[in-house]
Amino acid sequence: MWVVAAALIAADGRVLVQRRPPGKSLAGLWEFPGGKPEIGESPEQALVRELDEELGIAVETRDLTASAFASEALGHRHLILLLYICRIWEGAPRALHASELRWVDFAELNRLDMPPADRPLIAALAKLI
Ligand SMILES: Nc1nc2c([nH]c(=O)n2[C@H]2C[C@H](O)[C@@H](COP(=O)(O)OP(=O)(O)OP(=O)(O)O)O2)c(=O)[nH]1
């Protein structure tokens, strides 16, 4: 399973995370916004679409910087999670799919309950920003 996700980074260095809603797999855990590419989409096109659907923001593919990936078993599937950094977007993110959004610094990011694939990504992100 391939998933693309974005670390949106605000001017003050905080990162946006969203909470997975009840009824979904991994409900209640915090994640980077994103999702699965559809057939025929590039990873960057998929992420632009997901950020529009999930947060209502407009992002240009050129403003997505490929940054890190994680490879983790997830139940009986195997997840490859591609993380992009994004610092430029239009609009104010709203929780259109998530139960909650939060802008967090790295100390908070490390304390949040996130899926296992996200742990190594946070460590990688800390070195990149
Ligand atoms: N967007 C996102 N997904 C993540 C992260 N970490 C992580 O393990 N995932 C997993 C959760 C989901 O299984 C999958 C993303 O799928 P999705 O959000 O598009 O769809 P979904 O919840 O319906 O997925 P699922 O029920 O098939 O697991 O990737 C993350 O940081 N961001």
The ligand as a Gaussian input file, in Angstrom:
#p B3LYP/6-31G(d) Opt

LIG

0 1
 N       -2.456000      10.110000       5.581000
 C       -1.709000       9.371000       6.378000
 N       -1.893000       8.023000       6.444000
 C       -1.088000       7.340000       7.287000
 C       -0.085000       7.972000       8.072000
 N        0.557000       7.020000       8.792000
 C       -0.023000       5.819000       8.500000
 O        0.276000       4.728000       8.945000
 N       -1.031000       6.021000       7.574000
 C       -1.876000       4.955000       7.036000
 C       -3.277000       4.998000       7.561000
 C       -4.092000       4.392000       6.423000
 O       -4.052000       2.980000       6.531000
 C       -3.330000       4.804000       5.205000
 C       -3.906000       6.052000       4.580000
 O       -5.061000       5.705000       3.953000
 P       -6.268000       6.701000       3.806000
 O       -6.326000       7.622000       4.974000
 O       -6.227000       7.263000       2.454000
 O       -7.490000       5.769000       3.777000
 P       -8.150000       4.898000       4.887000
 O       -8.066000       5.520000       6.215000
 O       -9.502000       4.575000       4.359000
 O       -7.200000       3.653000       4.858000
 P       -7.470000       2.154000       5.300000
 O       -8.783000       2.145000       6.031000
 O       -7.446000       1.404000       4.016000
 O       -6.299000       1.809000       6.183000
 O       -1.988000       5.098000       5.636000
 C        0.097000       9.376000       7.977000
 O        0.935000      10.016000       8.637000
 N       -0.751000      10.029000       7.113000

